[in-house]
Amino acid sequence: MLIGEVARKSGVSARMLRHYESLGLVRPTGRTGSGYREYSDEDCRRIFHVESLRSLGLSLREVGRALDDPGFTPSDLVEDLIRRTRERIAAETELLTRLSRIGTARPEGWEDVLQTVTLLQALGSPSAGRRQSAALASADEVTVPVEALAEAVLNEADANVAGALRWALAQSGADGLVPLAEGLGSPVAEVRRRAVRSITEFPDGAATALLRDALAHPDIAVRRYAALELGTRGMADAVPTLVDMVAEGANDVDAADVLSTLASRPASADRIATGLVDRLTRGAAEPSARRRLTQALADIPGATTSRALAELSRDEDRAVALTAAYLLRRRAAE
């Protein structure tokens, strides 16, 4: 077949066939009497082999080696192609994400686009100072896409930068809660804990609902963060977790302070006292836990607390008895 017919049947242009010939990839085995290239059936099969290998992402040089080197083994090259393809996909995915975020910001002009790109780059900077500046600037200069801020806060290890990012994300309103709710389901413990801490920065009811759900989260650290914030917001749902925190010595001082704040509401005081007393009377409670629970009764008003302290003032654990007796005297003097 002449080159024109081969080009029609193979879909490879005559120009590309000549290029293959110049590289030594596919040489027509014959010539007509007039000197035209003439391709045999074997030549045509080689053209299809070349195109098949090119479709896998091989360079023409790699195609030539694959077809002509008898000692060539494809496994290493295929592994390399897989690696390169993954890198390319990752780069393209990153670009798509960046473009989507810029589109979400609805820039009015190229100046807005450039400012958004600058802030997005700063959020990914290795410099903690640049990341913090970007977080603070996001609320004043350019609207940074919520997804970018959420991603940054869920991956931020620096405490100061994380605080700035949480504040900036909270300014975005309820939209910022969506990626944080997803973060609570992350397989990475640190991401889950950053998510719940970020949710505590949102004052609205949607955030409170998420925190209530978090009280049943399988990650105990998430439950504790949620309980501390819900208690601060006056939610009695947090009482059982807060009592457990006192007993277990996990942020027990903060938990006791929140219980004290909650106990200022008469409806909650008796529930809190009952919860503390219940933990105190469990046989499995260790001495150190019983002492913390006794101390936590200090600022819980009501008759339930008074009766518990009177009983505890006769406790076998001298430290518990002395603490209870002191608290009873202080209550009598008030």
Buried (B, 14 or more C-beta within 10 A) or exposed (E): BEBEEBBEEBEBEBEBBEBBBEBEBBEBEEEEEEEEBBBEEEBBEBBBBBBEBBEBBBEBEBBBEBBEEEEEEEEEBEEEBEEEEEEEEEEEEEEEBBEEBBEBBEBEEEEBBEBBBBBBEBBBEEEBEBBBBBBBBBBEEBBBBBBBBBBBBBBBEEEEBBBBBBBBBBBBEEEBBEBBBEBBEBEEEEBBBBBBBBBBBBEEEBBBEBBBEBBEBEBEBBBBBBBBBBBBBBBBBBBBBBBBBBBBEBBBEBBBBBBBBBBEEEEBBBBBBBBBBBBBEEEEBEEEBBBBBBBBBBBBBBEBBBEBBEEBBEBEBEBBBBBBBBBBEEBEEE
